[in-house]
Amino acid sequence: MSLRHALFAAYVLVCALSVTGVLFRDVQTRPGLVLGLPWGLAWVVGWALLTFVALVIFDATRPADGEEDAA
């Protein structure tokens, strides 16, 4: 497994744990609004946007055609 695959797998694990509530309960849980969204919804939307950015970076760093990815 290459380094970029390992880093992406670690990000996916952290993302899954934070969105499902394992890490979420340690974050601010008092009522409030973030950009007009309730805190819980803003938390999930934020992770969705971060995941989009991570996928763009993951795709941009892939080896060019003909190059070998260290697997």
Legacy VTK file of the C-alpha trace (Angstrom):
# vtk DataFile Version 3.0
C-alpha trace
ASCII
DATASET POLYDATA
POINTS 71 float
0.000 0.000 0.000
1.433 3.361 -0.972
1.720 6.296 1.399
-1.102 8.190 -0.299
-3.419 5.211 0.126
-2.481 4.861 3.791
-3.045 8.571 4.446
-6.393 8.511 2.699
-7.458 5.405 4.634
-6.529 7.142 7.899
-8.570 10.198 6.885
-11.586 8.035 6.042
-11.353 6.346 9.440
-11.203 9.666 11.306
-14.080 11.011 9.201
-16.253 7.961 9.846
-15.589 8.065 13.585
-16.338 11.773 13.857
-19.557 11.712 11.831
-20.983 8.619 13.535
-20.613 10.166 16.959
-17.566 8.464 18.400
-15.552 11.689 18.184
-18.552 14.015 17.833
-19.599 13.812 21.491
-16.313 15.392 22.578
-16.939 18.442 20.405
-19.164 21.350 21.362
-22.714 20.041 21.766
-24.508 23.060 23.174
-27.251 24.546 20.998
-26.125 27.088 18.479
-26.069 28.008 14.831
-23.178 27.894 12.389
-23.914 29.821 9.190
-27.616 29.375 9.957
-27.385 25.598 10.402
-27.809 23.759 13.689
-24.439 22.667 15.105
-24.960 18.942 14.400
-25.866 19.528 10.765
-23.003 21.995 10.290
-20.620 19.340 11.690
-21.734 16.747 9.125
-21.753 19.231 6.230
-18.252 20.354 7.194
-16.956 16.776 7.100
-18.658 16.239 3.735
-16.872 19.297 2.326
-13.560 18.147 3.811
-14.069 14.746 2.214
-14.580 16.390 -1.169
-11.302 18.276 -0.758
-9.521 15.066 0.335
-10.817 13.217 -2.727
-9.662 16.006 -5.049
-6.186 15.910 -3.490
-6.132 12.099 -3.636
-6.995 12.185 -7.338
-4.552 14.995 -8.126
-1.642 13.087 -6.572
-2.153 9.832 -8.458
0.679 8.708 -10.703
0.505 9.653 -14.361
-0.417 7.007 -16.933
2.480 4.673 -17.508
4.024 5.319 -14.103
3.898 2.611 -11.501
2.151 3.225 -8.179
4.156 1.663 -5.358
1.702 -0.949 -4.179
LINES 1 72
71 0 1 2 3 4 5 6 7 8 9 10 11 12 13 14 15 16 17 18 19 20 21 22 23 24 25 26 27 28 29 30 31 32 33 34 35 36 37 38 39 40 41 42 43 44 45 46 47 48 49 50 51 52 53 54 55 56 57 58 59 60 61 62 63 64 65 66 67 68 69 70
